[in-house]
Amino acid sequence: MSKPLSLAFAVLSVLFMLGTAVAISYNGWLALLLGILTLFVIGSGFIVKARLRRAEQNNKG
């Protein structure tokens, strides 16, 4: 995975985590939604990384 793409996933994850932390004190449902979105962004980052690595291995061999 390229460094800019990794940075984008990291920054987006941190922003969602901060949003979740702030939402906890205001609205539980919003906090739950942001928490799920945070997990989705982190998981999608791992999925993209695995697919890019697999595509790179297929091109080499």
C-alpha positions as CSV (number, residue, x, y, z in Angstrom):
1,M,0.0,0.0,0.0
2,S,1.4,3.4,-0.9
3,K,2.2,5.9,1.9
4,P,-0.4,8.5,0.9
5,L,-3.1,5.8,0.9
6,S,-2.0,4.5,4.3
7,L,-2.0,8.0,5.6
8,A,-5.5,8.6,4.3
9,F,-6.8,5.5,6.1
10,A,-5.0,6.4,9.3
11,V,-6.3,10.0,9.3
12,L,-9.8,9.0,8.5
13,S,-9.8,6.4,11.2
14,V,-8.5,8.9,13.8
15,L,-11.1,11.4,12.8
16,F,-13.9,8.8,13.2
17,M,-12.4,7.8,16.6
18,L,-12.4,11.5,17.7
19,G,-16.0,11.9,16.5
20,T,-17.0,8.8,18.5
21,A,-15.3,10.1,21.6
22,V,-17.1,13.4,21.3
23,A,-20.4,11.8,20.5
24,I,-20.3,9.6,23.6
25,S,-21.2,12.6,25.8
26,Y,-24.0,13.8,23.5
27,N,-25.8,10.9,21.9
28,G,-25.3,7.2,22.4
29,W,-26.8,6.2,19.1
30,L,-24.5,8.6,17.2
31,A,-21.5,7.3,19.1
32,L,-22.5,3.7,18.2
33,L,-22.9,4.7,14.5
34,L,-19.5,6.4,14.5
35,G,-17.9,3.5,16.2
36,I,-19.2,1.1,13.6
37,L,-18.0,3.4,10.8
38,T,-14.6,3.5,12.5
39,L,-14.4,-0.3,12.5
40,F,-15.5,-0.3,8.8
41,V,-12.8,2.2,7.8
42,I,-10.1,0.3,9.7
43,G,-11.3,-3.0,8.2
44,S,-11.5,-1.6,4.7
45,G,-7.9,-0.4,5.1
46,F,-6.8,-4.0,5.8
47,I,-8.8,-5.3,2.9
48,V,-7.3,-2.8,0.5
49,K,-3.8,-3.6,1.7
50,A,-4.4,-7.4,1.3
51,R,-5.8,-7.0,-2.2
52,L,-3.0,-4.8,-3.3
53,R,-0.4,-7.2,-1.9
54,R,-2.1,-10.1,-3.6
55,A,-2.3,-8.3,-7.0
56,E,1.4,-7.4,-6.6
57,Q,2.3,-11.1,-6.0
58,N,0.2,-12.2,-9.0
59,N,2.0,-9.7,-11.3
60,K,5.5,-11.0,-10.2
61,G,4.8,-14.7,-10.5
